[in-house]
């Protein structure tokens, strides 16, 4: 009763409005506390329960999120927005059939719910039902002609079908609806370089950078497409923004792309070290959501993960396989931990580095004698040391990787050409590299 009295001074509606404002501005602990108080004071309030579910999912606890959202649908089965949010969580955890049903329930309750049509289309596309997805996107746009995400997503779908000129038209429409929408500008640039118009893509990013000189995505993508002022590696801000933006859906997306890098790294470890060695300490360098972690823990007594993305680290923490997780830039972190590891692995993290000398030198120092470093990079054309590509990632030549490793003091145990994943239906060529830090002598550029 005390909770109810305290909230009555503010009113449930006003308290909920305040909690939502806290939630939207990133004050998650305060928002959760207030949602809980509202729920305790007014257990039948479906919004407090719904938003507890949304927040739980945002924090990586999808099971608890689904419990809250299902409870909310029971409290008010006639709310299309609650069914839509339930569908969003189900989609993110790859329960696509259930997600589609939730979106269809939302549409049955509100036939003009543009978000539900848009989200249903996204699920249909993931299920390979592209013609149905196209129809659902068109319905979303018909329900709300100013729905920016529906225009973006229709552009993505058409681009994946090879109908890139049509896709560009949808991206352009989205830009007219919300000219400063960063994802739209990025996708429009992607559409242009996909059809080979890299100069047009560079112009999109140039205009974006002109409007927002401090925007890390605009700066990086302009460099990638124009070849101007190319950084030696992607900036911390670009990497952090990029991976925070899709941390919740990262694993599902990579699974659908046939992502192989973590398994390749684990296979290379098994080849280099068939039997686990007691007391080994390992670093998952650029751990992301932790895809490598469960694969390499059998070799290790202790595993640390480092990444720039807080969203990714939150997902990795939920796995329970890391003894320590750190939010830090990789080269700096390695430099601060000399002689601490027997193993450093890195699956597709060095694709955000151009020059490898500094990071490999730092890795050499972080390893103990006879330690291993195993990593993947995307492979560049023959005769190229490294280059940034229009999609924003770097690729590396085998000879360059070998020379950079030797210069850092490593012995090159193995380099092989591998397919890392599929992208737009095309295999992504990569290199799988195993390096050994010699027992004595050497060192970076000794």
N, C-alpha and C positions, 0 to 999 in steps of 0.2 A: 504493500500500500504506500510505503514511503516513496518508492520509485514513481508510482502513479501520481503522487502529490507533487513531486519535484517537476515532472514533465507537464503536469497540468498548468503550472505557472507559465510555461511556454506554449502549451497546447501540442498535442500529438502531431498535427499537421505542420506546425512551425518547427518542431523538433526534427521531423523527417526532412523538411526542407533544408535545415541546417546540416543534417547528417549527409545529405546528398551533395551539398556544396563542399563539405570537407572531403568527401570521397572524390569528387571531380578535381579538386585542387591537390590531391596526393597526400592528404593527411589521413592515411588509412587506419592507423591505430585509433585516432579520435573518432573517425567515422564508424568503425566497428563497435567501439564502446557505446556510442550513441544509438546505433541500430539495436544493439543488445538491450539497452535500457528501454527503448520503445517497445521491443518485442515482449519484454517482461511486464511492462505496464499495460500493453494492449496486445495480448497474444493472438488476437484475431486479425491483426493488421497485415495484409498480404504484402504490402510494399516493404516493410521492414524486413520481412523474411526473404523476399525476393532479392533485395539489395545485399543482405548478408550472403546470399548465394553468389551473387555477382562478385562480391569482394573476395569470398573464399576462392573462387576460380582464379581471380586476378593474382592471388597469392600462391597459386600452385596446388591448392587442395581441391581438385576437381570432384572427388568423391563426396566431400562435405558440401560442395557447391550444389551438386545434384540433389542431395538430401533436402537442402533448404529450398531449392526451386520446386521440387516436387511437392513439398509441404505448402508452398505458396500457391501452386495450382489447385491444391485441395481446398485451401481457404477461399479462393475466388476462381472457380473453373471457367468463368466467362471472360477472363482477361487475355486478350491476344498478345499483349506485350510480355506477359509472364511466360506464355508458351514460346514466344520468340526467343527469350533469354535462355530458356531451358534448351531449346534447339541449338543455340550458340555454344553452350558448354558441351553438349553431346557431340557436336561437330568437331570441337577442338580435341576431344579425346578419341576421335575417329570412330564413334558409334554412329555411322552415317545413316543407317536405316531408321534408327530411333530419332535422329535429328530431323530427318525429312518428315517423319510423322508429326513431330512437335510443330514444325513450320506449317504443315498442312492443317493442323488444329488451329493455329493462329489465323490462317487464311479463312478457315470455315467460320471463325468468330468475327473476322473483319476482312472482307474480300478485297478491300483497298489498302491493306497493310503492306506498303511498299517494301519495308525492311524484310518482312517475312518472305515475300516473293523473291527478293534479291538473295536472301540467305538460302532459300530452297534451291534456287538456281545454282548457287555455289556447290551445294551438296550433289546435285544432279551432275554437275560437271566432274566432280571428283569420282563419281560412280561411272563415268564414261558415257553418260546419257546426254550427249552434247546438244542434240536438237531440242530435247525437252528443256535443257538449261537455257538455250537461246530464247525459247518461248517464254520462260519464266522471267528472264531479264527484261524482255520486251514488255511483259505485264507490269513489272516493277516500274519501268519508265513511264508506262501509260498511267499508272496510278499516281506517280509523282515525277513529272517531267524534269524537275530540278534535283533529282536524286543522284548526287555526284558519284557515289560508290557504284550504283547500278550502271552508270555510263562507263566508269573505269573497268568494272568487271566484264561488261559486254565487250569492251575493247580487248581485254585479256583473252576472252574466249575466242573472239574472231581472229586475233593474232595467232593463237595456238592452232587454229584451223587453216592457217595460211592466208586468211582474208585480211591481210595487214592494212591495205588501203581503207577498207571499211572500219577497221579498228582505229586508225588514226582519226577518222571522223568523230568517233565516240569520244576519244581522248580530247579532241579539240572542243567538243561540246561541253565536256566536263570543265575544261579550263575557262570557258566563257561563263559557266555557272559559278565557279569559285576560282578565280584567276590565281590566287595565291595558295591553292591546295598543293602541298609538296608532292604527294603521291601521284597526282595527275601529271604534273610536269615530268616527274621521273618516268612514268609509264609512257608518256608521249615520246620522250627521248628514246626509250627502249624500242618503241614501235618503229621509229625512224631508222635506228641502226640495225634492227632486225631485217628490214627490207633493203639494207645496204646503203641507206642515206645517212652515213655517219656525220657528214657536215651539217645536215639538217638537225640531227640530234645534238651536235655541239652548239648550234645556235639556240635551241630550246634551253639548254643548260646555261648558256652565256646570258640570256635574258633573265633567267631565274637568278643567277648570281649577281647580275646588275641590280635587280630588285632587292636581293637579300645578300649583301656582300659577306656576311658572317655565317651563311648557311653552309655547314660542312658537307651536306649531301650535294648541293649544287656545285660547290667548289671541286669536290672529288670527281663527280661525273663529267663536269666540263673538262677537267684534265684528261679523263679517260677517253673522251671522244675527240677532243681537239689536239691532244698531244702537247698542250701548252702547260708549263709550270707543273709538270708531273712530279709528285712527291716520291721520296724513296720508299715510303710505305703509307698506307692509308692512315689518316689522322685518328687519334683516339676518339674524337667526337663523332666522326663518321661511323666507325666500327660500333661504338656504343649505341648510337641512334639506330643503326641498321638492325642490330640483333635484339635490342630491347623491343623493337617494333613488332617482331614476330616470334618472341620467345615461346609464347603459349602454343603456337602451332608448328614450331620448328621440326620436331621429331616426325610428326605426321607427314609434313611436306617432303622431308628427305626420304622417308620410307617410300613414298609414291614415286620418287625420282630414282629409286634403286641405289641409294647412297651406300657406297662400299668402303669408304676410307677407314672408319674405325675397325672394320673386320680385316682390312688389309694390314693395318698397323698391328693388330693382335697376331695375325699370321706371321708377320715378319719377326715379332718378338718370340713366338714359339720356335721359329727357325733359328734365330740367333742364340736362344737360350732355351733348349728343350725342357729343362727341369728348373722349377723355381729355386732361387737361391735364398737361404735364410737371411732375414734382416734387411732386405732391399727396401729402399725408399724411392718412390717414383713421383714424377711431376707430370700431370696432364696439362700441357701448355696450350691454352685456348680451349678449355674443357667444354665450353658451351653448356648444353643441357646434360652432359655426362654420358654421351654415347660410348666413349672409350672406357669409362670407369669400370663397369662390370666385366669387361672383356680382359682387362689387364690385372685386376686385383689378385688373381691366383698367384701371380709372380711376386707380390709385394707384401711387406709387413706394414707399410704405411703409404698412403696415397694422398697427394695434395693436388688440388685443381686451381688454376688461375685463369681469369677471364676478365674482360673489360665490361661485360654486360651484366648488370645486377639482375635483370630478368632471367637470363640464362643461368646464373648461379643459383637463383632461387629454385629453379627446376632441378639442377644438379643436386642441391642439398636434399631434396625430397627422396632421392634414390637411396641415401644412407650408406653409400660406399666410399665416400671421401672422408678422410680424417681431418682435413682442413680445406677450406675454400677461401680464396683471396681475390678481391677485385683490384686488378692492377694491370698496367701495360707490361707485355711479356718480357721485352728486353730488359727493362728496368728491374723487373722482379727477379729474373735470372741473375742479374749483376749483383743483386742484394743478398743472394743465397749461394755463395761460393762453396764448392765441395760438399753439397748436401744430398746429392741424389746419385743413385746407381742407374736410374732410367729416366729419360725425358721423352715423352711421346707428344706428337702434335698432328692431329688429323685435320687437314685443310685450313689451318690457321695461317700458315706462311703464304697463302694465296693473297693475303692482304699486306704482304711485304714485297717490295721490289728488290732492293739490295739486301742480300742475306748475310753479308760479312759481320755486321754488328750482332745480330741475334744469334748466329752460330758461335761467334766468339764468346758471347755471354753464356751460351749453353755449355760450351767446353769448360768454362770456369765453374759452372754450377755442378758439373759431374765429378764424381770420384774416379780415380784410375780404373780402367777397364769398363767404365760405364758406357751405356748405350744411348744414342739418340735415334729415334725412328719417327719419320714424318712423311707427309705427302704434300706435293705441290702440283699445280696444273702445268702441263708441258707446253712449251712454246715451240714454234717452228724451228727447224734445223738452222743453226748459225746465229740464233738470237740468244743473247745472254738472259735478259729478262725484259718484259714489256708489260705495260698496263693495257688492258683490253677494254673495249667499249662498255662491257657490263660492269666494269669497276674493279675486277680482280686482276691480279698479276699472274703471268705464266713465266716459267723458267726453262731454260735449256739445260740438257743433261750435262754438257761440258761445263757450263757456268756453275751448276750446283756442285759438281765434283771439285772444281778449282776453289770455290768458296769454302767448302768443307776442309780441303787440304790446307788452305791458308789459315783456317781457324785452329789447326792442330789435330784434326780428326784423321783417322784411317777410314777409308770408304770400304765397308764390308759388302754392300749390295746396293745397286740401283736397278730398278726394273720399270718398264713402261706398263701402266695399268689403266683400266677404265674406272674412273672415280664415281660416276653417276651418269644419268641421262639428263639432258637439258634440251627442251623443245624437240624431243624425239631423237636427239643426236648424242652419241657417246662423248663424254668429256674426258679427253686424254690427260693422264697424269703420270707422275713419277712417284714411286715408293722407294724411300731412301733409308738405309740403315748405316749409321756411323758408330765408330768405336773411339772412345778417348783412350789413347795409349797409356800404358802403365807408368811410363817415365818419359821425361823430356817433352819437347814440343811446346805447344801453346799457341794462342792466336798470333799468327804472323811473326812467330819467333825466328 
